[in-house]
Amino acid sequence: MSVTPSALSPENLGFDPDQLADRYRHERDKRVRADAESQFVKVTHDSVFANKYLENDPYCEPLERGPIKDEREVIIIGGGWVGMMTAARLTQAGVSDVRIVESAADFGGTWYWNRYPGAQCDIESYSYLPLLEETGYVPKLRYSYSPEIFEHAQRIGKHFDLYKDAVFQTWVTELRWLEDESMWLVSTNRGDEMKARYVCMGTGPANRPRLPGIKGAEQFKGHTFHTCRWDYDYTGGDHDGNLTNLADKKVAIIGTGATAIQCVSALGASAKALYVIQRTPSSVDARNNSETDPEWAAGLKPGWQALRQKRFGDAFLGGPIAPEFQDEGWTRMIRNLQALKEQAGDVPMEALANLAQLADFKTMEQIRSLVDESVDDPEVASKLKAFYNQFCKRPTFNDDYLATFNRPNVELVDVSDAKGVDQITENGLIANGREYEVDCIIYASGFEITSSYERRIGIPIFGNDGQSIYEHWDEGMRSMHGLMSHGFPNLFLCGGLFVFQLGANYAYGVDVQAEQVAYTVSQLTKRGVKSANVSRSAEEKWIEDQLSPEGANALFVLGGSADSCTPGYYNQEGTAQRYRDVRLESYGKGLGAYRKVLRDWRAQGDLEGLDLTS
């Protein structure tokens, strides 16, 4: 049976697909800015914003120490999930001489910095929190809050003895390959000159705050901070809210992405006045969190987490949906797609894309209906509705955000027509021609997640013959397996955007890479190899694989291309080209396929694609 007009008619669907498509295009076009990603300030260590938004750590006392000049087998840059999982897998593989260099005062990465009220993982904790079985821990909630997540990071550090040689409160300023020694020289802001046989980049995608470049930001005389440096000394309270110091304060929060969705309710409950500055609304689905069932936890069998992670990944990418994920917000669109396929009958392959779009329309109509159910003022509700495909922006889940706009002290300031805030003044900000006088401006503008690798990590990297890796990548990332590049021996590029695009559960993708790094380093060590360099042909082969037609589903997972999505970090603010997306860092065939590629490579046992020097 072919797709019948009656099965998929506007009357049966409950919406008109053509009208929605027109609305989506309109909402996208009015938000596109000519300056694209350049609208954001590049936060570097030599910028005027460095101390406040990058180097300042409100959660610890400054560390005083002298320079370190020594050698290690492996140095990992970054102490978040990427660095910790890589270190853990290296330890399990018998590589013990591992040092982590981290800018924060403890492990955790993003979960060290993100301590804003309401901070929570949006992937269920049983799948998201890494190394649960290895550390013997089961999360208390299905969706853990940041204090529990940070505690788990510390648990991993203790379990794998990662604290013993870790270097905290330290920024790497340069990586340089020493060809005569077959070692990497790791230089830091503290004058360190550490050498390592192998270096693993574990900086992850969410390590550098992103700031909108709003005119006049420097002249504001009130208080400001970024959500990844939440200032509880100013606000009072803690992760649970109760921001009592804001009772007499007018506050503006700029941004309505995943962070704002989680912290706005606490601000609205505490501030004298709260102005929520929105350019593009997030899709906000129900969270419906729950405590972990002790009986279920007690009955878990070995291998339970890996199996659950696989099932979640399969469900997210359109495979079978296990019972535990039938109520999961991340699978809502897939459930709708399956329902439409049943209604339509046999669907030709060429019609599947259209059917997927209808499923996305249906999903977003359901999410938009939640706005009407939660917000009393119809005008405000209309501005809070997201008109784009679900994965054009990262979906959000929260049970309190929308209802916050029913509070008399909370005002939504929609700046979509103006494409952003006009300017910041001494006393506040101007939006839509009106000045809002405030005591505090909070930037909920996220991280440099999908900007260029150079911008995200901010570390000069020089390989053979002093070549910069960013020059090597002038037309896009060149690598084998998204992990190693020609001309940069013994350097592993772990946890970048590459794994981010393979599925919703970033931590699971990181572990796939960590296993590969651990195997490779252990094998090179056993074989007495000093230098392992990816061949040019191996790079070219991987690029061909990335660009194959079978990889096009990356665009489906991420909600479409730049010309169909509202501007955001997924599509480089509406400017990305498909070729650049795929060539840069993604592997569109999905995490399962990627894992198989790596496992097959390891099974061969010959380290194919690596030129080895003993």
C-alpha positions in Angstrom: 0.0 0.0 0.0 1.3 3.4 -0.9 1.1 6.6 1.2 -2.6 7.6 0.9 -3.8 11.2 0.9 -6.4 10.3 3.5 -4.0 8.8 6.0 -1.7 11.9 5.9 -4.3 14.6 5.2 -4.2 17.8 7.3 -7.5 16.7 8.8 -6.1 13.5 10.1 -2.7 14.9 11.0 -4.2 17.8 13.0 -2.0 20.4 11.2 -1.3 21.7 7.7 2.3 20.7 6.7 2.5 23.4 4.0 1.5 26.1 6.4 4.0 24.9 9.0 6.8 24.7 6.4 6.1 28.3 5.5 6.0 29.4 9.2 9.3 27.6 9.8 11.0 29.4 6.9 9.7 32.7 8.1 10.9 32.2 11.6 14.3 31.2 10.3 14.7 34.0 7.9 13.9 36.8 10.4 16.6 35.5 12.8 19.5 35.0 10.3 22.3 37.6 10.9 24.9 38.6 8.4 27.6 38.4 11.1 26.8 34.8 11.9 29.3 33.4 14.4 31.3 36.6 14.5 28.4 38.1 16.5 30.0 36.3 19.5 33.0 37.5 21.4 36.1 35.3 21.2 37.0 34.7 24.8 40.7 34.1 25.0 43.2 34.4 27.8 44.4 37.7 26.5 40.9 39.2 26.0 39.2 41.8 28.3 36.7 39.1 29.3 39.3 36.5 30.3 39.5 37.0 34.0 35.7 37.3 34.6 34.4 34.6 32.2 37.3 32.2 31.6 40.0 32.3 34.2 38.0 33.2 37.3 37.0 30.3 39.5 34.5 31.3 42.2 34.5 27.8 43.6 38.1 27.5 44.9 41.1 29.3 46.3 43.9 30.1 43.9 46.7 27.5 43.8 50.3 28.6 44.3 53.0 26.3 42.9 56.3 26.4 41.0 56.8 25.2 37.4 56.8 21.5 36.6 59.5 20.1 34.3 59.2 16.3 33.9 58.2 13.5 31.6 55.1 11.3 31.4 54.0 8.5 29.1 50.6 10.1 28.5 49.3 13.6 29.2 45.6 14.2 28.9 44.4 17.8 28.5 41.1 18.2 30.2 39.6 16.6 33.3 35.9 16.3 32.3 34.3 13.1 30.9 36.6 12.9 27.9 39.8 13.1 29.9 38.6 10.9 32.8 37.2 8.2 30.6 40.3 8.1 28.4 42.5 7.9 31.6 40.3 5.2 33.0 40.4 3.1 29.8 44.2 3.6 29.6 44.5 2.4 33.2 42.5 -0.7 32.4 44.7 -1.4 29.4 47.8 -1.4 31.6 49.0 2.2 30.9 49.7 3.6 34.3 51.8 6.7 33.7 49.0 9.1 32.9 48.6 12.7 34.0 45.6 14.9 33.5 46.1 18.7 33.2 42.9 20.6 34.0 42.1 24.3 34.2 39.6 23.8 37.1 40.4 22.9 40.7 38.9 19.4 40.4 37.6 16.9 37.9 34.2 17.2 36.3 34.8 19.5 33.3 31.4 21.1 32.4 30.0 19.6 35.6 32.6 21.4 37.7 31.7 24.7 36.1 27.9 24.4 35.7 26.7 24.9 39.2 23.8 27.2 38.4 20.5 26.5 40.2 18.6 23.6 38.6 21.6 22.3 36.5 20.7 18.8 35.5 21.6 16.3 32.8 19.1 16.0 30.0 20.0 12.4 29.1 18.9 9.8 31.7 21.7 9.4 34.2 21.8 5.5 33.9 23.0 6.0 30.4 24.8 9.3 30.6 26.9 9.1 33.7 30.0 7.1 32.7 31.7 4.2 34.4 28.8 3.4 36.7 29.4 -0.3 36.8 33.2 0.2 37.2 32.6 2.4 40.2 29.7 0.5 41.7 27.3 3.4 41.6 23.7 3.8 40.6 22.3 7.4 40.4 19.6 8.5 42.8 17.4 10.0 40.1 16.7 9.1 36.5 17.9 12.6 35.6 20.7 13.6 38.0 21.3 17.2 39.2 24.8 18.7 39.0 25.8 18.0 42.6 25.4 14.3 42.1 27.1 14.4 38.7 30.1 16.3 40.2 30.3 13.8 43.0 30.4 11.0 40.5 33.3 12.7 38.6 35.2 12.8 41.9 34.2 9.1 42.5 35.8 8.2 39.1 38.9 10.2 40.0 39.3 8.3 43.3 38.4 4.9 41.9 41.0 5.0 39.1 43.6 6.9 41.2 43.6 9.9 38.8 44.3 12.5 41.5 47.8 11.2 42.3 49.4 13.0 39.4 46.8 15.4 38.2 47.7 19.1 37.7 44.8 21.4 38.4 44.2 25.2 37.9 46.5 25.1 34.9 45.9 26.1 31.2 47.9 24.6 28.4 49.3 27.4 26.2 51.1 25.3 23.5 51.7 21.8 22.3 54.8 21.2 20.2 56.1 18.0 18.7 59.8 17.4 19.4 60.9 15.3 16.4 64.4 14.5 17.7 62.9 13.1 21.0 59.6 11.8 19.6 57.9 13.6 22.5 55.3 16.3 22.9 56.3 19.4 24.8 53.3 20.7 26.9 53.7 24.3 27.9 51.3 26.0 30.4 50.4 29.4 31.9 52.5 28.4 35.0 55.7 28.0 33.1 55.5 24.2 33.0 57.5 22.3 30.4 56.1 18.8 30.6 57.0 16.2 28.1 54.9 13.2 27.1 55.2 10.4 24.6 51.5 10.7 23.9 49.0 13.5 24.3 45.3 13.2 24.4 43.1 16.2 23.8 40.3 15.8 26.3 38.9 19.3 26.2 35.5 18.3 25.0 33.0 20.6 23.2 31.7 22.5 26.2 34.8 24.0 27.8 34.9 27.6 26.6 32.1 30.1 27.5 30.4 31.8 24.7 29.5 35.5 25.0 27.3 37.6 22.7 29.1 40.6 21.3 26.6 43.2 22.4 27.5 46.8 21.9 28.3 48.6 25.2 28.8 45.4 27.3 31.9 46.9 28.9 30.2 50.0 30.2 27.5 48.3 32.3 28.0 49.4 35.9 25.9 46.7 37.5 26.9 43.1 38.3 27.4 40.5 35.5 28.4 36.8 35.3 28.1 33.8 33.0 26.0 30.8 34.1 29.1 28.6 34.1 30.6 30.9 36.7 27.5 31.3 38.8 28.0 33.9 41.5 26.3 32.6 44.7 28.0 35.3 46.7 25.9 37.8 44.8 22.6 35.8 44.4 22.6 33.8 47.6 21.1 30.4 47.7 22.4 27.2 46.2 21.7 24.7 43.5 18.2 24.2 44.9 17.4 27.9 44.5 16.4 30.2 47.3 18.4 33.1 45.8 17.5 35.4 48.6 20.0 38.2 47.8 18.0 38.9 44.6 14.8 39.9 46.5 15.5 43.6 45.8 17.3 43.1 42.5 16.2 43.5 38.9 17.8 40.8 36.8 18.1 40.2 33.1 19.2 36.8 31.7 20.3 36.7 28.1 19.7 33.4 26.3 17.0 30.8 26.4 18.9 27.6 25.6 19.3 24.5 27.8 20.9 26.4 30.6 18.2 29.1 31.0 15.5 26.5 30.8 16.9 25.0 34.0 17.7 28.1 36.0 15.0 30.7 35.1 12.5 29.2 37.5 14.8 29.8 40.4 15.5 33.4 39.3 11.8 34.0 38.8 11.0 32.8 42.3 13.6 35.0 43.9 14.2 38.2 41.9 12.3 41.5 42.4 12.0 41.5 38.6 13.3 39.1 35.9 13.6 39.9 32.2 14.2 36.8 30.1 15.8 37.9 26.8 14.9 35.5 24.0 16.0 35.5 20.4 14.8 32.0 19.6 12.6 29.9 22.0 13.7 26.4 23.0 11.4 23.4 22.5 10.5 22.6 26.1 9.1 19.1 26.7 8.1 17.6 30.0 10.8 16.2 32.3 8.9 13.9 34.6 11.9 13.0 36.7 11.7 10.1 39.2 13.7 8.5 42.0 15.6 5.3 41.2 13.7 2.2 42.2 15.9 0.4 44.8 14.5 -3.0 43.8 15.4 -2.3 40.1 18.9 -1.1 41.1 19.5 -4.2 43.2 18.5 -6.5 40.3 20.9 -5.0 37.8 23.1 -7.6 36.1 26.7 -7.2 34.8 26.8 -5.3 31.5 23.6 -3.5 32.3 24.9 0.0 31.5 26.5 -0.8 28.2 23.2 -2.5 27.1 21.1 0.4 28.2 23.4 2.9 26.4 23.1 0.8 23.2 19.3 0.6 23.5 19.1 4.4 24.0 21.3 5.1 21.0 19.3 2.7 18.8 16.0 4.3 19.8 17.3 7.8 19.2 18.6 6.9 15.7 15.3 5.3 14.6 15.8 1.7 15.7 13.6 -0.3 18.0 12.5 1.5 21.2 13.1 -0.5 24.3 10.3 -0.4 27.0 12.4 1.8 29.3 12.6 4.5 26.6 8.9 4.5 25.5 8.3 7.6 27.7 11.6 9.3 26.9 11.4 12.7 25.3 14.3 12.0 23.0 12.4 9.3 21.3 9.1 11.2 20.9 9.8 12.0 17.2 10.8 8.4 16.5 7.6 7.1 18.1 5.6 9.6 16.0 7.4 8.4 12.9 6.6 4.8 13.6 2.9 5.7 14.2 2.7 7.5 10.9 4.3 4.6 9.1 1.6 2.3 10.5 -1.1 4.7 9.4 0.4 5.1 5.9 1.2 1.4 5.2 4.0 0.5 3.0 6.1 3.5 2.3 8.5 3.8 -0.7 12.1 4.5 0.3 12.0 7.9 -1.4 8.9 8.9 0.7 10.6 8.2 4.0 12.1 11.7 4.3 8.7 13.3 3.8 7.2 11.0 6.4 10.0 11.9 8.8 9.3 15.5 8.3 5.6 14.9 9.1 6.6 13.1 12.3 8.8 16.1 13.2 5.9 18.5 12.6 3.7 16.3 14.8 6.3 16.2 17.6 6.7 19.9 17.6 3.0 20.5 17.5 2.7 18.4 20.7 5.5 20.3 22.3 3.9 23.6 21.3 0.7 22.5 22.9 2.5 22.2 26.2 3.1 25.9 26.0 -0.6 26.7 25.8 -1.3 24.3 28.7 1.3 26.0 30.9 1.3 29.7 30.1 -1.8 31.9 31.0 -1.1 34.8 28.7 -1.8 33.8 25.0 0.5 36.5 23.7 3.4 35.3 25.8 2.6 31.7 25.0 2.8 32.5 21.3 6.3 33.9 21.7 7.5 30.8 23.6 6.5 28.4 20.9 9.4 26.9 18.8 8.7 26.8 15.1 11.5 24.6 13.7 12.4 21.0 13.5 13.0 19.4 16.9 16.8 18.9 16.4 17.5 22.2 14.9 18.4 23.2 18.5 19.1 20.9 21.4 15.8 19.8 22.8 15.1 20.8 26.4 13.0 19.2 29.2 11.7 21.0 32.2 8.5 21.1 34.3 8.9 24.6 35.8 10.2 26.9 33.1 7.1 27.7 31.1 4.9 28.3 34.2 7.5 30.8 35.5 6.1 33.3 32.9 2.8 33.3 34.9 4.6 35.2 37.7 3.9 38.9 37.8 7.6 39.7 38.3 8.7 37.8 35.1 8.7 39.4 31.7 9.6 37.7 28.4 11.5 40.1 26.2 11.5 38.6 22.7 14.2 40.1 20.4 13.6 37.9 17.4 12.7 40.8 15.1 15.8 42.8 16.1 17.9 39.6 15.9 19.2 40.3 19.4 19.7 42.9 22.1 20.3 46.4 20.7 22.9 47.5 23.2 24.0 47.4 26.8 24.1 50.7 28.8 25.5 51.8 32.1 22.2 51.0 33.8 20.9 48.0 31.8 20.1 47.0 28.3 18.1 48.2 25.3 15.9 45.8 23.5 13.3 46.6 20.8 14.0 50.2 21.5 13.2 50.1 25.2 15.7 50.4 28.0 15.4 47.9 30.9 17.2 49.1 34.0 18.7 46.2 35.9 21.1 45.5 38.7 22.5 42.3 37.2 22.9 40.8 33.7 23.4 37.0 33.5 24.7 35.5 30.3 23.1 32.1 29.7 24.8 31.9 26.3 26.4 28.5 26.6 29.7 27.3 25.3 31.6 27.3 22.0 30.3 23.9 21.2 30.4 23.8 17.4 32.7 26.7 16.5 36.0 25.9 15.0 38.3 23.5 16.9 40.9 26.3 17.3 38.4 28.6 18.8 37.0 26.0 21.2 40.3 24.9 22.7 42.4 27.9 22.1 45.7 25.9 22.1 48.3 26.3 19.4 49.4 22.8 18.2 52.6 22.3 16.2 53.5 19.0 14.7 56.1 17.8 12.2 58.2 20.6 10.8 56.4 23.1 13.0 53.2 22.9 11.0 50.1 24.2 12.8 47.2 21.7 12.9 44.8 24.5 12.1 46.7 25.1 8.8 46.5 21.4 8.1 42.7 21.7 8.6 42.3 24.9 6.5 39.5 23.1 4.4 38.1 21.1 7.3 39.3 18.5 9.7 41.5 15.8 8.3 41.9 12.7 10.3 41.7 8.9 10.6 38.8 7.8 12.7 38.3 11.4 13.9 41.2 10.8 16.3 44.6 11.2 14.7 45.9 13.5 11.9 48.8 13.2 9.5 51.9 15.1 10.6 50.9 15.1 14.3 52.3 11.8 15.7 51.1 10.3 19.0 48.4 13.0 19.3 44.8 11.8 19.9 41.9 14.2 19.4 39.3 12.9 21.7 35.8 14.0 22.4 35.4 16.9 19.9 32.3 17.7 17.9 32.9 14.4 16.2 31.3 12.3 18.9 28.8 15.0 19.7 27.1 14.4 16.3 26.8 10.7 16.6 23.9 10.7 19.0 22.3 12.5 21.9 24.4 10.7 24.6 27.7 12.4 24.3 29.4 10.5 27.1 28.7 7.1 25.4 30.4 8.4 22.2 33.4 9.5 24.2 33.8 6.0 25.7 33.9 4.5 22.2 36.8 6.8 21.4 38.5 6.2 24.8 38.6 2.4 24.2 40.3 3.1 20.8 42.9 5.4 22.3 43.6 2.9 25.2 44.1 0.0 22.8 46.3 2.0 20.4 48.6 3.4 23.1 48.9 0.1 24.9 49.8 -1.6 21.6 52.4 1.0 20.6 54.0 0.7 24.0 54.1 -3.1 23.8 55.7 -2.9 20.4 58.3 -0.4 21.5 57.0 2.2 19.0 58.3 5.8 19.6 56.2 7.5 17.0 52.9 6.7 15.3 51.9 9.0 12.4 48.7 8.7 10.3 49.5 8.2 6.7 48.1 10.6 4.0 46.2 7.7 2.4 44.5 6.8 5.7 43.3 10.4 6.0 41.9 10.4 2.5 40.2 7.0 3.0 38.5 8.3 6.1 37.3 11.5 4.4 35.8 9.4 1.6 34.0 7.3 4.2 32.7 10.4 5.9 31.4 11.9 2.6 29.7 8.8 1.4 25.9 9.0 0.8 25.3 6.6 3.6 26.4 9.3 6.0 23.7 11.7 5.2 21.6 10.7 8.2 23.7 13.0 10.3 21.6 15.8 9.0 18.4 14.0 10.0 19.6 13.5 13.5 20.6 17.1 13.9 17.3 18.4 12.4 18.3 19.4 8.9 20.8 21.7 7.3 21.6 25.4 7.7 19.1 26.4 5.1 16.2 24.8 6.9 17.0 25.4 10.6 16.8 28.6 12.7 20.3 29.9 13.5 22.1 28.2 16.3 25.3 26.4 17.2 24.3 23.2 15.4 24.5 25.0 12.0 27.1 27.7 12.7 24.4 30.3 13.1 22.7 29.4 9.8 25.8 29.4 7.6 27.0 25.8 7.6 27.4 23.9 4.3 26.7 20.2 4.3 30.2 19.5 3.0 31.8 21.5 5.8 29.6 19.8 8.4 30.4 16.3 7.3 34.0 16.9 6.4 34.8 18.8 9.5 34.2 16.2 12.2 31.0 14.1 11.9 30.3 10.5 11.1 26.8 10.4 9.9 26.4 6.6 9.9 25.8 6.7 13.6 27.6 5.6 16.7 26.9 1.9 16.2 28.6 2.0 12.8 31.5 4.0 14.2 32.0 1.6 17.0 32.1 -1.3 14.6 34.7 0.4 12.4 37.0 0.9 15.4 36.4 -2.7 16.7 37.1 -4.1 13.2 40.3 -2.0 13.0 41.5 -3.3 16.4 40.6 -6.9 15.5 43.0 -6.7 12.5 45.8 -6.1 14.9 48.2 -4.5 12.4 47.5 -0.8 13.3 46.6 -0.1 9.7 47.0 3.5 8.5 49.8 4.3 11.0 53.4 4.8 10.0 55.4 3.5 12.9 58.9 4.5 14.1 60.8 2.5 16.7 
